[in-house]
Amino acid sequence: MKGVHIKEFINRVGIKRQEELAAMLGVSDQTVSNWAKGKTYPTHQMEEQLLEMGMTVEELFGKAYQSSAKQSGEMDQIVAESLKRLVDKIGKI
């Protein structure tokens, strides 16, 4: 697993620097830097705080995780296609 995508998050939410995020979370600058480099990872409590601040699951855990919105859209498409096939089969009976 790569590091937490701190840079993307702070740019997206308008935080100017990693140090500002560190102060907001009550951790050291080095702690946030280590998260970004993948040397260490946030505790569960810190993960919750980051998510509450608006960090996405992708930013926190990496691109292997899809957001629920994207998954929902994909699931909607699968369900719609399945329902169409089912209706077609019923229509043939």
C-alpha positions in Angstrom: 0.0 0.0 0.0 1.3 3.4 -0.9 1.1 6.4 1.4 -1.9 8.5 2.2 -2.6 10.9 -0.7 -2.1 14.0 1.5 -1.2 16.4 -1.3 -4.3 15.6 -3.3 -6.5 16.1 -0.2 -5.0 19.3 1.0 -5.1 20.8 -2.5 -8.7 19.7 -3.0 -10.0 21.1 0.3 -7.9 24.3 0.3 -5.5 23.6 3.0 -2.2 25.4 2.1 0.4 23.0 3.6 0.8 19.6 5.3 1.8 21.5 8.5 -1.6 23.1 8.6 -3.3 19.7 8.4 -1.0 18.4 11.1 -2.0 21.3 13.4 -5.7 20.6 12.6 -5.3 17.0 13.6 -3.0 17.7 16.6 -0.1 15.6 15.3 3.4 16.6 14.2 4.4 17.7 10.8 6.6 14.6 10.6 3.7 12.3 11.3 1.8 13.7 8.3 4.9 13.5 6.2 5.4 9.8 7.2 1.8 9.1 6.2 2.3 10.7 2.8 5.5 8.7 2.3 3.9 5.4 3.4 6.4 5.0 6.3 3.6 4.9 8.8 -0.2 5.1 8.6 -2.8 6.9 10.5 -4.5 5.2 13.5 -8.1 4.3 13.1 -9.0 7.4 15.1 -7.0 9.6 12.7 -8.5 7.8 9.7 -12.0 8.7 11.1 -10.9 12.3 11.6 -9.5 12.6 8.0 -12.7 11.1 6.6 -14.8 13.5 8.6 -12.7 16.3 7.2 -13.7 15.2 3.7 -10.8 13.0 2.7 -12.0 10.4 0.2 -11.5 6.7 0.7 -9.2 6.7 -2.4 -7.0 9.5 -0.9 -6.8 7.6 2.4 -6.3 4.0 1.1 -5.3 4.4 -2.5 -6.8 3.8 -5.9 -7.5 0.2 -5.2 -10.6 1.3 -3.3 -13.5 2.8 -5.3 -15.7 5.4 -3.8 -19.2 4.3 -2.9 -20.6 6.7 -5.5 -18.7 5.0 -8.3 -19.6 1.6 -7.0 -23.2 2.7 -6.7 -23.3 3.8 -10.3 -21.7 0.6 -11.5 -24.2 -1.4 -9.4 -27.1 0.6 -10.8 -26.0 -0.3 -14.3 -25.6 -4.0 -13.5 -29.1 -4.1 -11.8 -30.7 -2.3 -14.8 -29.2 -4.8 -17.2 -30.2 -7.7 -15.1 -33.8 -6.4 -14.8 -34.0 -5.9 -18.6 -32.9 -9.5 -19.2 -35.4 -10.7 -16.7 -38.2 -8.7 -18.3 -37.2 -10.0 -21.7 -37.4 -13.6 -20.4 -40.8 -13.0 -18.8 -42.0 -11.5 -22.0 -41.1 -14.7 -23.9 -43.1 -17.0 -21.5 
